[in-house]
């Protein structure tokens, strides 16, 4: 995440590491501290609590997609394909990590 934020490899520029780490600390990021699998209700409850406690709004990327959809009169659909789980297992938040794939599509609105 730090490398993505810096937009270059920090392992090749270790003298810049502390500076970039300080900048990331100033970002309004909140992480769920789940370890192992959790059911989706637990994850959603935690996110709802964080929205209330930290006055979190949706991510800037989602806002940008929303603005694009409004300006372009279309829907933007993000699809997350969870990794394969056994049929008798409930999908967990862990089901969207690792081998999960995210794709998007644009669907035009006809008025």
VENRAWO-V804367 format. One record per residue. RES is the residue in three letters. PHI is phi in degrees with one decimal (NA if undefined). D_LAST is the distance of its C-alpha to the last C-alpha in Angstrom with 1 decimal. Layout:
res:phi:d_last
RES:PHI:D_LAST
RES:PHI:D_LAST
This chain:
res:phi:d_last
UNK:NA:41.0
UNK:-64.8:43.5
UNK:-64.0:43.5
UNK:-62.3:39.7
UNK:-64.8:39.9
UNK:-74.0:42.8
UNK:62.2:41.1
UNK:-165.2:44.4
UNK:-71.7:47.0
UNK:-81.2:49.1
UNK:-67.9:51.7
UNK:-98.1:52.6
UNK:-139.2:52.7
UNK:-60.0:54.4
UNK:-66.5:55.6
UNK:-96.1:51.9
UNK:-56.5:51.3
UNK:-60.7:52.4
UNK:-61.6:50.5
UNK:-68.5:47.2
UNK:-62.1:48.0
UNK:-63.0:48.5
UNK:-66.5:45.2
UNK:-65.9:43.4
UNK:-60.7:45.3
UNK:-81.6:43.6
UNK:-74.8:40.1
UNK:-80.9:38.5
UNK:-104.6:38.6
UNK:-131.3:39.5
UNK:-115.5:40.5
UNK:-77.0:40.9
UNK:-101.4:44.5
UNK:-74.6:44.1
UNK:-127.0:46.6
UNK:82.6:46.1
UNK:-76.6:43.5
UNK:-130.8:41.8
UNK:-78.9:39.6
UNK:-64.8:36.0
UNK:-63.0:36.6
UNK:-61.5:39.3
UNK:-65.0:37.2
UNK:-65.6:34.3
UNK:-61.8:37.0
UNK:-64.6:38.5
UNK:-64.4:35.2
UNK:-62.0:34.5
UNK:-62.2:38.0
UNK:-64.7:37.6
UNK:-60.2:34.4
UNK:-68.5:36.5
UNK:-69.2:39.8
UNK:-103.6:38.7
UNK:51.0:35.6
UNK:-87.3:33.5
UNK:-108.8:29.9
UNK:-66.7:27.6
UNK:-61.6:28.6
UNK:-58.5:27.7
UNK:-65.5:26.1
UNK:-63.5:23.7
UNK:-61.2:23.0
UNK:-64.7:22.5
UNK:-62.5:20.0
UNK:-62.4:18.1
UNK:-63.8:18.3
UNK:-59.0:17.2
UNK:-61.5:14.1
UNK:-64.7:13.2
UNK:-67.0:14.2
UNK:-101.3:12.5
UNK:52.2:9.1
UNK:-144.4:10.4
UNK:-96.4:12.7
UNK:-112.2:16.4
UNK:-114.8:18.4
UNK:-101.0:22.2
UNK:-120.9:24.3
UNK:-110.6:28.0
UNK:-95.6:30.1
UNK:-66.9:33.3
UNK:-66.4:36.6
UNK:-69.4:38.0
UNK:-119.8:39.9
UNK:-63.0:42.1
UNK:-57.7:40.3
UNK:-89.0:42.3
UNK:-103.1:41.4
UNK:-72.3:38.7
UNK:-65.3:36.5
UNK:-117.3:37.8
UNK:-60.3:36.7
UNK:-64.2:39.2
UNK:-69.5:37.1
UNK:-103.0:34.6
UNK:-104.4:37.4
UNK:75.2:39.5
UNK:-90.3:38.1
UNK:-68.0:34.6
UNK:-122.9:31.9
UNK:-113.0:28.7
UNK:-137.6:25.9
UNK:-134.8:22.3
UNK:-152.0:19.1
UNK:-110.6:15.8
UNK:-122.3:12.7
UNK:-70.9:9.6
UNK:-92.9:6.3
UNK:-102.4:3.8
UNK:-96.3:0.0
